Amino acid sequence: MIRYKIDIMKELTSKGYSYTRIKKEKLLSAQTLENVKQGKSITLDTLNKICLMTKLQVEDIIEVIATDEEKEKYS
């Protein structure tokens, strides 16, 4: 299971990307912002944009934590 290591919205805000600015400049869609807020999956394209906006690397933003079911299936 992939999960966010950081609060993406908080990080975006700290870099000057408020919810209003993101929507106004059409940097990310409203649905994407909702998915991020709810910890749902995003596309690689969106992850790329978030990395560029926050100046962070992928490994700073997400991590893979195997569930018990995944451990059993893929071990």
N, CA, C and O of each residue as an XYZ file, in Angstrom:
300
protein
N       0.846     -1.175      0.000
C       0.000      0.000      0.000
C       0.893      1.241      0.000
O       1.862      1.329      0.755
N       0.557      2.162     -0.833
C       1.299      3.421     -0.897
C       0.569      4.449     -0.050
O      -0.652      4.583     -0.133
N       1.324      5.174      0.765
C       0.700      6.207      1.593
C       1.574      7.453      1.585
O       2.768      7.406      1.293
N       0.941      8.552      1.913
C       1.651      9.832      1.964
C       2.436      9.938      3.269
O       1.913      9.632      4.340
N       3.673     10.367      3.176
C       4.517     10.561      4.347
C       4.305     11.937      4.965
O       4.596     12.151      6.142
N       3.796     12.863      4.165
C       3.630     14.239      4.615
C       2.199     14.699      4.348
O       1.456     14.052      3.610
N       1.833     15.799      4.943
C       0.566     16.450      4.634
C       0.826     17.306      3.399
O       1.395     18.394      3.494
N       0.411     16.813      2.261
C       0.726     17.479      0.994
C       0.140     18.881      0.928
O       0.817     19.810      0.489
N      -1.091     19.047      1.350
C      -1.717     20.370      1.297
C      -0.964     21.360      2.182
O      -0.781     22.518      1.806
N      -0.538     20.915      3.336
C       0.227     21.781      4.241
C       1.557     22.173      3.593
O       1.977     23.327      3.674
N       2.206     21.217      2.957
C       3.482     21.481      2.291
C       3.295     22.433      1.110
O       4.097     23.346      0.918
N       2.239     22.223      0.319
C       1.959     23.120     -0.798
C       1.704     24.537     -0.298
O       2.208     25.503     -0.872
N       0.929     24.659      0.763
C       0.625     25.972      1.335
C       1.897     26.660      1.818
O       2.068     27.865      1.632
N       2.785     25.889      2.439
C       4.039     26.483      2.933
C       4.926     26.979      1.795
O       5.791     27.830      2.005
N       4.714     26.448      0.591
C       5.483     26.877     -0.577
C       4.747     27.953     -1.383
O       5.177     28.318     -2.477
N       3.637     28.458     -0.833
C       2.910     29.536     -1.494
C       1.777     29.094     -2.405
O       1.206     29.913     -3.126
N       1.447     27.815     -2.380
C       0.376     27.285     -3.218
C      -0.877     27.030     -2.387
O      -1.122     25.909     -1.941
N      -1.656     28.066     -2.186
C      -2.912     27.914     -1.453
C      -3.912     27.170     -2.327
O      -3.740     27.072     -3.542
N      -4.961     26.647     -1.693
C      -6.035     25.956     -2.404
C      -6.600     26.872     -3.490
O      -6.839     26.439     -4.617
N      -6.808     28.136     -3.141
C      -7.360     29.114     -4.083
C      -6.421     29.327     -5.266
O      -6.866     29.341     -6.414
N      -5.139     29.491     -5.000
C      -4.170     29.702     -6.084
C      -4.102     28.493     -7.002
O      -4.067     28.640     -8.224
N      -4.084     27.296     -6.421
C      -3.997     26.075     -7.209
C      -5.189     25.962     -8.151
O      -5.033     25.612     -9.320
N      -6.381     26.261     -7.635
C      -7.578     26.198     -8.475
C      -7.593     27.313     -9.513
O      -7.909     27.075    -10.679
N      -7.254     28.522     -9.094
C      -7.289     29.677     -9.993
C      -6.330     29.501    -11.165
O      -6.678     29.792    -12.309
N      -5.117     29.022    -10.875
C      -4.107     28.843    -11.910
C      -4.209     27.479    -12.597
O      -3.418     27.160    -13.485
N      -5.193     26.679    -12.174
C      -5.444     25.349    -12.756
C      -4.203     24.464    -12.714
O      -3.884     23.771    -13.680
N      -3.510     24.500    -11.579
C      -2.317     23.686    -11.398
C      -2.678     22.233    -11.126
O      -2.011     21.316    -11.605
N      -3.739     22.034    -10.354
C      -4.289     20.712    -10.063
C      -5.810     20.834    -10.073
O      -6.353     21.888     -9.741
N      -6.490     19.767    -10.449
C      -7.954     19.816    -10.488
C      -8.534     19.756     -9.078
O      -7.866     19.331     -8.135
N      -9.773     20.182     -8.952
C     -10.465     20.131     -7.665
C     -10.557     18.690     -7.172
O     -10.401     18.434     -5.978
N     -10.810     17.747     -8.080
C     -10.895     16.335     -7.698
C      -9.553     15.819     -7.202
O      -9.497     15.050     -6.242
N      -8.489     16.232     -7.843
C      -7.152     15.832     -7.402
C      -6.871     16.363     -6.006
O      -6.331     15.644     -5.165
N      -7.228     17.600     -5.754
C      -7.034     18.180     -4.422
C      -7.822     17.403     -3.373
O      -7.328     17.174     -2.269
N      -9.031     17.000     -3.709
C      -9.841     16.193     -2.782
C      -9.179     14.844     -2.536
O      -9.114     14.382     -1.397
N      -8.690     14.212     -3.594
C      -8.013     12.921     -3.437
C      -6.795     13.044     -2.529
O      -6.559     12.183     -1.682
N      -6.032     14.103     -2.704
C      -4.854     14.334     -1.869
C      -5.277     14.529     -0.413
O      -4.695     13.933      0.494
N      -6.287     15.359     -0.196
C      -6.764     15.617      1.168
C      -7.217     14.334      1.858
O      -7.005     14.150      3.056
N      -7.851     13.443      1.076
C      -8.397     12.206      1.632
C      -7.396     11.055      1.642
O      -7.724      9.949      2.071
N      -6.176     11.312      1.169
C      -5.155     10.270      1.162
C      -5.370      9.223      0.089
O      -4.825      8.123      0.178
N      -6.155      9.549     -0.923
C      -6.421      8.610     -2.011
C      -5.294      8.661     -3.038
O      -4.431      9.538     -3.001
N      -5.328      7.704     -3.948
C      -4.260      7.616     -4.944
C      -4.332      8.765     -5.951
O      -5.388      9.346     -6.202
N      -3.169      9.062     -6.510
C      -3.045     10.107     -7.527
C      -2.219      9.534     -8.677
O      -1.573      8.496     -8.529
N      -2.244     10.202     -9.795
C      -1.471      9.738    -10.948
C      -0.005     10.133    -10.801
O       0.348     10.986     -9.986
N       0.836      9.497    -11.604
C       2.247      9.868    -11.608
C       2.434     11.291    -12.108
O       3.327     12.001    -11.644
N       1.606     11.712    -13.043
C       1.664     13.088    -13.536
C       1.397     14.072    -12.393
O       2.090     15.081    -12.260
N       0.394     13.772    -11.575
C       0.079     14.625    -10.424
C       1.213     14.608     -9.411
O       1.579     15.650     -8.868
N       1.767     13.433     -9.156
C       2.888     13.325     -8.231
C       4.071     14.154     -8.739
O       4.752     14.816     -7.955
N       4.309     14.117    -10.032
C       5.368     14.923    -10.633
C       5.124     16.417    -10.375
O       6.039     17.141     -9.979
N       3.895     16.868    -10.600
C       3.557     18.279    -10.370
C       3.770     18.659     -8.905
O       4.312     19.724     -8.607
N       3.347     17.793     -8.004
C       3.508     18.068     -6.572
C       4.993     18.151     -6.219
O       5.400     19.014     -5.442
N       5.790     17.267     -6.781
C       7.240     17.308     -6.542
C       7.830     18.636     -7.021
O       8.640     19.249     -6.326
N       7.423     19.067     -8.195
C       7.938     20.332     -8.736
C       7.484     21.524     -7.895
O       8.263     22.444     -7.647
N       6.238     21.505     -7.462
C       5.701     22.617     -6.677
C       6.328     22.689     -5.286
O       6.591     23.781     -4.783
N       6.567     21.544     -4.667
C       7.096     21.524     -3.302
C       8.621     21.454     -3.263
O       9.239     21.643     -2.215
N       9.217     21.179     -4.432
C      10.666     20.992     -4.530
C      11.137     19.816     -3.667
O      12.214     19.850     -3.072
N      10.294     18.774     -3.616
C      10.618     17.551     -2.894
C      10.760     16.404     -3.880
O      10.267     16.477     -5.006
N      11.431     15.350     -3.456
C      11.553     14.136     -4.248
C      10.405     13.189     -3.905
O       9.780     13.313     -2.852
N      10.138     12.248     -4.799
C       9.047     11.286     -4.601
C       9.157     10.609     -3.235
O       8.165     10.479     -2.518
N      10.367     10.181     -2.881
C      10.553      9.461     -1.624
C      10.322     10.340     -0.390
O      10.176      9.822      0.717
N      10.287     11.648     -0.571
C       9.956     12.559      0.527
C       8.442     12.639      0.732
O       7.972     13.054      1.791
N       7.688     12.239     -0.289
C       6.242     12.427     -0.282
C       5.471     11.137     -0.021
O       4.487     11.138      0.719
N       5.918     10.034     -0.630
C       5.195      8.770     -0.465
C       6.128      7.667      0.015
O       7.351      7.757     -0.097
N       5.505      6.625      0.555
C       6.241      5.431      0.949
C       5.356      4.215      0.719
O       4.130      4.319      0.671
N       5.998      3.065      0.578
C       5.277      1.819      0.385
C       5.318      1.034      1.695
O       6.389      0.722      2.215
N       4.145      0.727      2.210
C       4.014     -0.082      3.418
C       3.163     -1.292      3.035
O       1.981     -1.142      2.729
N       3.738     -2.458      3.050
C       2.997     -3.658      2.668
C       1.985     -4.035      3.744
O       2.305     -4.083      4.931
N       0.763     -4.301      3.305
C      -0.257     -4.820      4.224
C       0.048     -6.293      4.475
O       0.861     -6.889      3.769
N      -0.594     -6.875      5.469
C      -0.384     -8.301      5.737
C      -0.743     -9.139      4.519
O      -0.047    -10.102      4.198
N      -1.814     -8.779      3.848
C      -2.250     -9.501      2.654
C      -1.197     -9.381      1.549
O      -0.897    -10.364      0.871
N      -0.643     -8.195      1.366
C       0.387     -7.993      0.345
C       1.663     -8.755      0.698
O       2.309     -9.330     -0.178
N       2.018     -8.759      1.965
C       3.206     -9.496      2.394
C       3.054    -10.977      2.069
O       3.986    -11.610      1.574
N       1.880    -11.520      2.348
C       1.610    -12.927      2.095
C       1.623    -13.230      0.597
O       2.186    -14.236      0.165
N       1.011    -12.368     -0.177
C       0.878    -12.597     -1.611
C       2.199    -12.448     -2.366
O       2.477    -13.220     -3.284
N       3.005    -11.469     -1.991
C       4.197    -11.135     -2.757
C       5.512    -11.562     -2.122
O       6.580    -11.199     -2.616
N       5.457    -12.308     -1.062
C       6.710    -12.760     -0.417
C       7.115    -14.115     -0.901
O       8.137    -14.645     -0.467
